[in-house]
Amino acid sequence: MHWWFGHFGTVLGVALALVFAALVVRDRRPTGSTAAWLLAITLVPWLGVPLYFFFGGRKLRRARRKPVLPRGKAEVRPDGAVERVLAATGAGIPETGHAIAWHANGEVAFAELCALLDGAQRSIRIATFVLGDDGVADAIIDRLVARAAAGVKVELLLDGMLVNRSRKRAGRRLAAHGGKLAVFEPLFRLPGRGRGRTNLRNHRKIVVVDGEVALLGGRNIATEYMGPEPAPDRW
């Protein structure tokens, strides 16, 4: 019996090594990376296969994207280097009349975010890596729920690494009032299922209200990043 299990384990290990080696070749990664993964998978499959299972796949497959057309009929100026780059990538011609304001600290950022959400009339779209388990997050969730109840389209995108607690707290409340919570890439996904991998995380922090005003930067929605009162250990 012991021999049979040992034989079965060997056959399974070889089969998995062959499958994952084929996946490495299919991904068309740089030569050095391909060689390293192939060596790890074939020479030490008990280590190489699990590592590739969770971390080795290509991050995002290239998908066909529809070009984003410019709103108006603005033409690219001959000296507009940035405009030419944007036009070539399908991002559209930049418009004039915009303004940028910098937040001096987390207290200002929190006040601006609250005012922005309270004034939303049509839509709120938020992507954040961390939605804290604290008073700051609760204050933002309360505002999102209130705006959703008032008929504003509310969409919240959280990263799959830290979403479990937030999903229970925010997702159900938003759903009860017509809002939506989505997850960017679950922490664990079987190879071949979807486009992402465990090591692909969404660290973006973006708030867009009514399609007109955006708040973005490095602050997550948590006390260590922002709040109504100063905090000595705040980022």
N, C-alpha and C positions, 0 to 999 in steps of 0.2 A: 504493500500500500504506500509506504514511504517513497519507494522508487517511482511509483506511478505519479504521485504528486510532483515529485522532482522533475520528471520527464514533462509533465503537463506545463509546469512553470517555465521550463526552458523553451518549449514550443511557443507558448504565449509570449514570452519575452522577445523571441526572434520575430514573431509575427508583428508585434507592436513596433519593434525597431524598424522593420521594413516599411510599415505604414507611415510612420513618422518621418523616416528618411525620404519617402516619396513626397510628403508634404513639404519638407524643406526644399527639395529640388523644385517643386511646383511654384513655390513662393518667389523664385527668381530674385533672391536677395543678393547683396554684394558677395563676391567670391570668398573673401575671408570669413564672413559670417556663415556662409553655407558650409564651408569646410569645417569650421569649429563645431557647428551643430551636428554635422554628419559624424565627426569623430566621437563626440559625446554620446550620441545615440547608439552608435555601433560598438564602441569599445566599453562603455559603462551604461548600458541601457537602463539599469535600475535607477540611475541618477539622471541620465540625459532625457529619457522619455517623460518622466514627471515634470522636469524643468520646461521642456518644450510644450508640454500639455498646457501649462499655465502661462508661460511667458514668451514662448518662441514664435508664435504666429505673426504674420504681417499684421500691422495695426488696422488699417482700413483699406478695404478694396476700393479701387477707383470706380466711382459710379458715374453714369452719364448724367450730366447736369444741364439743365436748361439755362441759357444765358439770361442774366438780369439786364433788362433793357433800360436805358436812361429814361427819366420821366419826360424831359423836354427834348428840344431839338438842338441843344447846345452843341457846338462844334469844338473839336480839339484844337487848341491854339498851337501854332508851330513850335513854340518854346515850352509847351506844357508837358514836361517829361512825365510827371505823375499822372496826368490825364491820359497820356498815351498808354501807360502801363495798365491803368484801370480799364480803359476801353478794350485793350487787347485781351484781358482776362474775362471780359463780359460783365464787369462790375458796374458799368455805367459811368457817365460823365459826372464828376462832382459838381454840386451846386453851390452857389454863393449864399451869403446871408446867414450862415450858421455862427454859433458862438460856443466857446469852451470855457467852463469855470472849474477851477481846481478846489478840492476840499482840503482845508488845512489840517484837519484831524478827524478822528472817528466820531466825535460829537457832531461836527458839522455834517459829515456824511450821513449819519443816522437821521438828523433833522431833515436833510434834503430828501432822503429816501422816503421818509414818512409823508412829507408834504407832496412828493411826487405821486405816491400811491393814493393818498386821500383825494387828489385832484383828478385821478384817472376817469375818463368818460367813456372810452370805447374798449380799450384793451390794455392788459398788463402781461408782459412776457418776462420771466426771470429764469436765468441759468446761474446756478451757484454750486460750488463744490461742497461747502459746509453750511448746513442749516442747523444752528446750535440748539442745544437743549437748555435754553435759558430765557430770561425775560426779553432780550432783544428779539430773538426768533419768535417768541410768542406775540410780541407787539406787531411784528410784520405779518405773521399768519392771521392775526385778528383783522388787520387791514385788508388782506387779500380776501378773506372770507366775506367781509363787509362789502367790498366792491363787487365780488361775484354775486352776492345776494341782490345787489342793486342793478344787475344786468350787464356788468362789465365782463368782457371775455378775459379770464384769468388762466394763464398757463405757467406752470412751475416745473423746471427741469432740474433734477438732482442727480449727482453722480452715484453710481451703484455701490461704491465702497462704503458710504456712510448713510445710506438711505433708509435702513430698516426702521429706526426710531422715528425719523421724520415722516415716513410714509404713514405710520399709525396716527401721528399727531396732526399732520397737515393734510394728508391725502383724503382721509375720510371727511374732514370738515369741508374741504374744498369741493369734493364730489357732491356732498349734500346740498351745495348751493350752486352747482353748475360749473365749478372750476375744474381744472385738470392738473394732475401731477404725473409726470413721466420720469422714467429712469434711464439715464445714459449708461449703457453697458453694465450688466450685472457683474458682480465680483468674480463669479465663476461661470464659465460657459464651455460646453463640450466643443472640441475642435470640429470645424465644419458647420457649426450651428451659429449663423450670424457672422458679422464682419469683425468683431472686436476681440480683444484679449484682456486678460487680467491686468496687464501692465499698462493698458490704455485707459487713462482717467481724464475726466473733463474738469480742468481747473479754472475754467472761465467764470468770471463774475460779471454778469451783464443784466441790467434792468432796462427794458424798453417800454415806455408808456405811450399809448395812443399812436404809436408809430412815428412819433415826433421828437421825443426827448429820451436820451439814453444816459444811464449812469453806469460807469464801468471802471475797472481798475483792479486792485489787488485785495479788496476787502470782502471777506465772506460775511454772511449774515449770522453773526455770533458776537457775544460780549467782548471777546478778545480782539475784535476788529473794529467794532463801533458800539455806540450806545449813547444814552441821553446825558450821562455824567462822565467826567474824566476817570480814567483807570490807569494806575501807574504801570501795569504790566501789559497794556494794550499794544498790539503791533503798530 
